[in-house]
Amino acid sequence: MTHPLLQALPVGERYATRSKPAMVRVSHVIEDVLLRERLPARLYSGFQRLSLFLPEVGRYRRLAQSCQRVVVWGIADAEVPPIPNVTIVPLLPEDPLARAWFVVAVHPAYTSALVTADISGLPATGPLRDFEGAWTFDLGAVTAVERALAVPLGLACPAVEPSRDEMVIQLRHAEQAAGSLGRYLERSLAREREASAGRERLSRMIVHDLRGPLTFIGGISELLLDGAFGDMTKEQSGHIKSLIAQSTAMNDLIGDVLETYRMESGRVQADVSDVALEDMLGNLAQSSGLGDRLHIEIARDAAAVRADPRLLGRVLTNLLANARKYGGRGNVRLTSVRAGGTVAISVADEGSGIPEEALPHVFQPLRQGANAGPSTGAGLGLAFVRLAVQAMGGRVTAANQSSGGAQLTIELPAPT
């Protein structure tokens, strides 16, 4: 749900921002203008935890030399030394301000605000919290934010009524700060593209270096299992079958790594067409390793979807593999139902379900829940599922069933 103060920011006057590093940079843009111009503004600055404020003490000492008021607050996890002209407000983790982050500078000549809300769903002290917010220069919106902050912080909030000349100055400062942020975002995008290209080059090397030996191991194992080098005992055959399964799983993991990076860089285009589900799901049932524990139900009006057959096959293979890993020895239901203009395909197991704290992150790469064991994989399968389904114009969700077990559902367009 959008934070009430975020709702107050006009869309036409704001710059969207996401993630902590970007917000730190935006905060510094606002503060740098105050330091450079030595404007007697009122500055309000929030931190996740007061320990994160400590490296910034020098900056705020300088800001306090010219600002009328500097107020800093955060969760009280560290003792902050007294700073002249800076008010430190320690918060408890359950305080509503601990769920949001504000940097507000108010002066007739320069008015700006970075207002963000925590969207991670993690505890206020969690190290992996994710934020989303907006940066605005709208004087009315900034003043409203300042007044809203003044109430929980117990501060007086004087009104600001700028003149026409002061508004012209405000626009000039806004243009300068926006230009600085724009240049930073361009540099960040260039660095991210370069890093993404480097990751893909590394992925290609991994694929080249590992797939050759794995193919050799799999081929020799198949020959051994077929008796090409003599008869084997039942125990030996069992070991060879395990070796084949492990080499196949490693090949699948390598493919997930490569395809995930390709999708993140936007270089995989889905070739969407009408796909009949009955034959595809039948073939997947045979290769799923679930045997008679897998039950497939296809509604008559949900027997086809608009999808890329190759991507859809891999998505469903990953979902069934996930159910096999975490679903215990219970049954697995694969269902297809029509919902308006979409077809929902669900894979539900009878395991222990997904830990509640892991639900918001289950489709992020390299993230696993507390129920992940030592041999459950690298956490790329569901990240691939999310990217592949999005490439096909659909969406994927995860939930726990009231009767127990997890249910993962992909929604794709129905044929017209």
C-alpha positions in Angstrom: 0.0 0.0 0.0 1.3 3.5 -0.9 2.5 5.6 2.0 0.1 8.5 2.7 2.8 11.0 2.2 3.8 9.4 -1.1 0.2 9.8 -2.3 0.5 13.6 -1.7 3.3 14.0 -4.2 2.0 15.1 -7.7 3.0 12.7 -10.5 4.0 15.5 -12.9 6.5 17.0 -10.4 8.3 13.9 -9.2 11.3 11.7 -10.0 10.7 8.0 -9.2 13.5 6.2 -7.4 13.9 2.6 -6.2 16.5 0.9 -4.0 18.7 2.1 -1.2 21.8 3.2 -3.2 19.8 5.4 -5.6 18.0 7.0 -2.6 21.3 7.7 -0.8 22.5 9.5 -4.0 19.3 11.5 -4.2 19.7 12.4 -0.6 23.2 13.7 -1.3 22.0 15.7 -4.2 19.6 17.6 -2.0 22.2 18.0 0.7 24.9 19.1 -1.7 22.8 22.0 -2.9 22.4 23.2 0.7 26.1 22.8 1.3 27.1 24.6 -1.9 24.6 27.5 -1.6 24.8 27.7 2.2 21.0 28.2 2.3 19.3 28.6 5.7 16.9 25.8 5.1 15.2 23.4 7.4 16.5 19.9 6.8 14.8 16.7 7.9 16.7 13.5 7.3 15.7 9.9 8.2 17.9 6.8 8.4 17.0 3.2 8.6 19.1 2.9 11.8 21.0 5.5 13.6 24.2 3.5 13.2 23.9 4.2 9.4 24.0 7.9 10.3 27.3 7.7 12.0 29.5 7.7 8.8 27.6 10.9 7.8 28.3 12.9 11.0 30.9 15.1 9.2 28.5 16.0 6.4 25.8 16.9 8.9 28.2 19.0 11.0 28.8 21.1 7.9 25.1 21.3 7.1 24.3 22.4 10.6 26.6 25.5 10.2 24.2 27.1 7.7 20.9 25.4 8.1 18.2 26.9 10.4 17.4 23.4 11.7 18.7 19.9 11.1 16.7 17.0 12.4 17.9 13.4 12.0 16.0 10.3 13.2 16.3 6.5 12.9 15.9 3.3 14.9 18.0 3.6 18.1 20.6 0.9 17.5 23.6 3.2 18.3 24.6 6.1 20.5 25.1 9.2 18.3 27.5 11.8 19.8 26.0 15.3 20.3 26.3 17.5 17.2 25.8 21.3 17.6 22.5 22.5 16.0 21.5 18.9 15.1 18.5 17.3 16.8 18.7 13.5 17.0 15.4 11.6 17.4 15.8 7.9 18.3 12.8 5.7 17.2 11.6 2.3 18.3 11.3 -0.3 15.5 7.5 -0.2 15.7 7.3 3.5 15.1 5.5 4.3 11.8 8.4 6.5 10.8 10.7 3.4 10.9 8.8 2.1 7.8 9.6 5.1 5.7 12.4 7.4 4.8 12.3 11.2 4.2 14.8 13.8 3.2 13.1 17.2 3.2 14.8 20.6 2.7 12.4 23.6 3.0 13.4 27.2 2.2 11.8 29.8 -0.1 14.9 29.5 -2.4 15.2 25.8 -2.4 12.5 23.2 -1.7 12.7 19.5 -2.3 11.8 16.2 -0.7 12.7 12.6 -1.1 9.9 10.5 0.3 10.0 6.7 0.3 8.1 3.8 1.8 9.4 0.4 2.8 8.0 -2.3 0.4 10.1 -5.3 1.6 7.7 -6.5 4.2 10.7 -7.3 6.5 11.0 -6.2 10.1 12.2 -2.6 10.5 15.6 -3.7 11.6 16.0 -6.2 8.7 19.2 -5.6 6.6 17.5 -6.4 3.2 14.7 -3.9 3.3 13.7 -2.5 -0.1 12.4 1.1 -0.6 10.3 2.8 -3.2 9.6 6.5 -3.5 9.6 9.8 -5.2 11.6 13.0 -5.3 9.6 16.3 -5.8 10.2 20.0 -6.0 6.5 20.9 -5.5 6.5 23.5 -2.6 3.0 22.6 -1.5 3.8 18.9 -1.3 7.1 19.5 0.5 5.4 21.7 3.0 2.7 19.1 3.6 5.5 16.5 4.2 7.3 18.8 6.6 4.1 19.4 8.6 3.3 15.7 8.7 6.8 15.0 10.0 6.6 17.8 12.6 3.7 16.1 14.4 5.4 12.7 15.2 8.8 14.4 15.9 7.2 17.0 18.1 8.6 20.0 16.2 7.1 23.4 15.4 6.6 23.9 11.6 6.7 27.5 10.5 4.8 28.3 7.3 6.6 29.2 4.1 5.1 31.7 1.6 7.5 32.3 -1.2 7.4 35.3 -3.5 7.5 35.2 -7.3 11.3 35.9 -7.4 11.9 33.1 -4.8 9.9 30.7 -6.9 12.2 31.5 -9.9 15.2 30.7 -7.8 13.5 27.5 -6.6 13.0 26.4 -10.2 16.7 27.1 -11.1 17.9 25.0 -8.1 15.4 22.3 -9.1 16.8 22.2 -12.6 20.4 22.0 -11.3 19.6 19.2 -8.9 17.6 17.3 -11.5 20.4 17.5 -14.0 22.8 16.2 -11.4 20.5 13.2 -10.6 20.0 12.6 -14.3 23.8 12.4 -15.0 24.2 10.0 -12.0 21.4 7.7 -13.3 23.0 7.7 -16.8 26.3 6.7 -15.3 24.7 4.0 -13.1 22.9 2.6 -16.1 26.1 2.4 -18.1 27.9 0.7 -15.2 25.0 -1.8 -14.9 25.1 -2.6 -18.6 28.8 -3.2 -18.4 28.4 -5.4 -15.3 25.5 -7.3 -17.0 27.7 -7.9 -20.1 30.5 -9.2 -17.9 28.2 -11.5 -16.1 26.9 -13.0 -19.3 30.5 -13.5 -20.6 31.3 -15.3 -17.4 28.1 -17.4 -17.8 29.1 -18.4 -21.3 32.5 -19.5 -20.1 30.9 -21.5 -17.3 28.6 -23.2 -19.9 31.5 -23.9 -22.2 33.8 -25.3 -19.5 31.2 -27.4 -17.6 28.8 -28.7 -20.2 31.6 -30.6 -22.1 32.7 -32.7 -19.1 29.1 -33.1 -18.0 28.0 -34.4 -21.4 31.0 -36.9 -21.3 30.0 -38.1 -17.8 26.4 -38.5 -18.9 27.3 -40.4 -22.0 29.7 -42.8 -20.3 27.1 -43.4 -17.5 24.5 -44.3 -20.1 26.9 -46.8 -21.7 27.6 -48.3 -18.3 23.9 -48.6 -17.5 23.3 -50.3 -20.9 25.9 -52.9 -20.2 28.4 -51.8 -22.8 31.3 -52.6 -20.4 29.8 -55.7 -18.8 27.0 -56.6 -16.4 26.6 -54.6 -13.2 25.1 -55.4 -9.9 21.8 -53.7 -8.8 23.7 -51.5 -6.4 26.1 -50.4 -9.1 23.2 -49.6 -11.4 21.6 -47.5 -8.7 24.8 -45.5 -8.3 25.0 -44.9 -12.1 21.4 -43.8 -12.2 22.1 -41.3 -9.4 25.2 -40.0 -11.4 23.1 -39.5 -14.5 20.4 -37.6 -12.5 23.0 -35.4 -10.9 24.7 -34.5 -14.2 21.3 -33.8 -15.7 20.5 -31.5 -12.8 23.8 -29.7 -13.2 23.1 -29.2 -16.9 19.7 -27.7 -16.1 21.3 -25.4 -13.5 23.9 -24.1 -16.0 21.0 -23.5 -18.5 19.1 -21.6 -15.8 22.1 -19.3 -15.1 22.6 -18.5 -18.8 19.0 -18.0 -19.6 18.4 -15.9 -16.5 21.1 -13.4 -17.4 19.9 -13.3 -21.0 16.4 -12.4 -19.8 17.6 -9.8 -17.3 19.4 -8.1 -20.2 16.3 -8.3 -22.4 17.9 -10.4 -25.1 15.4 -13.3 -24.9 12.2 -12.6 -27.0 9.3 -15.0 -26.4 7.8 -16.6 -29.6 4.2 -16.6 -28.5 1.6 -18.8 -30.1 -1.5 -20.9 -29.1 -0.1 -23.9 -27.0 -2.3 -27.0 -26.3 -1.7 -28.0 -22.7 -2.8 -31.7 -22.7 0.1 -33.1 -24.7 2.6 -30.8 -23.0 1.5 -31.7 -19.5 1.4 -35.4 -20.3 5.0 -35.3 -21.4 6.0 -33.3 -18.3 4.3 -35.9 -16.1 6.4 -38.7 -17.5 9.7 -36.8 -16.9 8.8 -35.1 -13.6 9.9 -38.0 -11.4 6.7 -37.7 -9.4 5.0 -40.8 -10.8 1.5 -41.5 -9.6 1.8 -38.7 -7.0 1.2 -36.1 -9.8 -2.5 -35.4 -10.5 -3.3 -33.2 -13.6 -6.7 -31.4 -14.0 -7.3 -29.3 -17.1 -10.6 -27.4 -17.3 -12.3 -27.7 -20.7 -12.1 -23.9 -21.3 -8.5 -23.8 -20.2 -6.9 -26.4 -22.5 -4.7 -23.9 -24.3 -2.7 -20.7 -23.6 -0.9 -18.0 -25.5 2.8 -18.8 -24.7 6.2 -19.7 -26.0 6.2 -23.5 -26.0 9.9 -23.8 -25.1 9.7 -21.3 -22.3 6.4 -22.7 -20.9 7.9 -26.2 -20.9 10.9 -25.1 -18.9 8.7 -23.0 -16.5 6.4 -26.0 -15.7 9.5 -28.3 -15.4 10.9 -25.9 -12.8 7.7 -25.6 -10.9 7.3 -29.4 -10.7 10.9 -29.8 -9.7 10.3 -27.3 -6.9 7.2 -29.2 -5.7 9.2 -32.5 -5.8 12.0 -30.9 -3.6 9.8 -29.2 -1.0 6.6 -31.1 -1.2 7.7 -34.1 0.9 6.2 -37.4 -0.1 2.6 -36.0 -0.6 0.7 -35.6 -3.8 1.2 -32.7 -6.3 -1.7 -31.2 -8.2 -1.2 -29.5 -11.6 -4.4 -27.6 -12.6 -5.4 -25.3 -15.4 -8.5 -23.1 -15.0 -9.9 -20.1 -17.0 -10.2 -16.7 -15.3 -11.6 -14.1 -17.7 -9.1 -13.5 -20.4 -6.4 -15.5 -18.8 -5.5 -19.1 -18.0 -4.1 -19.9 -14.5 -1.9 -22.9 -14.3 -1.1 -23.9 -10.7 1.3 -26.4 -9.1 0.3 -27.2 -5.5 2.1 -29.6 -3.1 1.4 -31.0 0.3 4.7 -30.0 2.0 5.4 -27.6 4.8 4.7 -24.5 2.6 6.8 -21.4 2.1 8.0 -19.5 5.3 6.0 -16.3 5.6 9.1 -14.2 5.7 10.3 -15.7 2.4 7.1 -15.3 0.4 7.9 -11.7 -0.8 11.3 -12.9 -2.1 10.6 -16.4 -3.5 11.1 -15.3 -7.1 14.4 -13.4 -6.5 17.6 -15.1 -7.7 19.8 -16.9 -5.1 17.1 -16.6 -2.4 15.8 -19.7 -0.6 13.5 -20.1 2.3 14.3 -21.6 5.7 13.0 -25.0 4.4 15.8 -25.2 1.9 18.1 -28.2 2.5 21.7 -28.6 1.6 20.9 -30.2 -1.8 18.0 -28.1 -2.9 19.8 -26.1 -5.6 21.1 -22.5 -6.1 17.8 -20.7 -6.0 17.7 -19.8 -9.7 14.8 -21.9 -10.8 12.0 -19.6 -9.6 13.9 -16.5 -10.7 13.9 -18.0 -14.2 10.2 -18.7 -13.9 9.4 -15.1 -13.1 11.5 -13.7 -16.0 10.1 -16.3 -18.5 6.5 -15.7 -17.5 6.9 -11.9 -17.8 8.5 -12.4 -21.2 5.4 -14.2 -22.3 3.1 -11.4 -21.1 2.0 -13.1 -17.9 2.6 -13.1 -14.1 3.5 -15.6 -11.4 2.4 -15.7 -7.8 3.2 -17.8 -4.7 1.0 -18.6 -1.8 0.5 -21.1 1.0 -2.7 -23.2 1.0 -5.0 -23.2 4.0 -4.8 -27.0 4.0 -1.0 -26.9 3.9 1.6 -26.9 1.2 2.7 -24.2 -1.3 0.9 -23.2 -4.5 2.6 -21.5 -7.3 0.5 -20.1 -10.1 1.3 -18.7 -13.5 -1.3 -16.6 -15.4 -1.0 -16.3 -19.2 -3.3 -14.9 -21.8 -6.0 -17.2 -23.1 -6.3 -17.8 -26.9 -8.7 -15.4 -28.5 
